Amino acid sequence: MKSCQEVWVNTPDPANLVLQSTRERIFVPPGTAPNQPRGLFADVDRGLFLVRGENVLLLGEIDLDKDDDAPPGYDLADAELVQNLAKQRKQQDKIKEKKKTTMLAKEGFEGENLGEILL
């Protein structure tokens, strides 16, 4: 599960950003694994990132003291475990979405990007 608040900034000259010592925080919602009443999260070191200017929504400083605390309802877990659970959940969601799209297609509905391609 990833969350993002979008703020569009219209600038004539977007600037590229170089981010160093980056970390990705991966979340797995509660109930993904058996006997898991609380969610899990893990931080994975990613290193250096170059972000193209047109892809920047908002950049700001964060409170590092608050960032060290676990989010409410989530517990820190091993990164490999959280990544595996996140992959499993993504695969399950993909299967559910495919079944839903197939059912709707049988009823005559077209999902996103499923229409005819006009040349």
Protein Blocks (a to p, Z undefined) as FASTA:
>chain_A
ZZddddddddfbdcddddehiacdddddehkaghilbccdddddebjadddfklpfbdcd
ddfklmmpccehiacddfklmmmmmmmmmmmmmmmmmmmmmmmmmnopacehkaccdZZ
